[in-house]
Amino acid sequence: MHRWKRGELLIVYYIAKYGYSGLPLAKSKILDVIPVSEFALETRLELFRYLMGFTGATIQGGSKEMKDIVKEYDNITISNTRKHIDDYITGRDEPSNQLNFKF
């Protein structure tokens, strides 16, 4: 069973909220960065959609970590979210659960 890292969950959150456009990672490379099945990825996408209140979510639930990401990134700009994903993908940083942005 895969233990999801925060950076992996952040990538899935981004896709659930914004889609694949602008993601600093080609759609075809996502499963190279997140070593799970397409089914597992789709399940997490649906859980994030549910947690964000999107209509049409087909399953309910979500881990504490997922709920924390939704809460923390709700008002964070798309560009700052992309920066955190880029930092994770390039190995510069694992996104913490303490954001340090100046608004």
Disulfide bonds with the S-S distance in Angstrom:
none
